[in-house]
Amino acid sequence: MKNQQLMEIEVSGKNICLVMHEDKLFACAAKCPHAGGKMADGYLDAIGNIVCPLHRYKYNLQNGRNISGEGYFLKNFPIEIRKEGVFVGFQKNIFGK
């Protein structure tokens, strides 16, 4: 059965991973910065870190820091829940691309 806490979706042409942990929603990059593992195929560890399915690198959901010591950073995005739906924040590209 597919992991129900992690889901990959497309938002504004970008694939992201949505994570539900302790009734709170998080959004992060769809792929691990180390080797491109699909984060939605990973899992959450006992303390709520997202774990890449390829090499088991662990990332903090709040700040994206790699907590297993390899020095990588998983991009995360702010989430806002409104009555109209769930909104994911992206930084504006100053170069217009």
Protein Blocks (a to p, Z undefined) as FASTA:
>chain_A
ZZfkbccddeehiacddddeehiacdddfbdfklopafklmccdfkopacdfklopacdf
klopafeonopacddddddddfkbccddddddfkoZZ
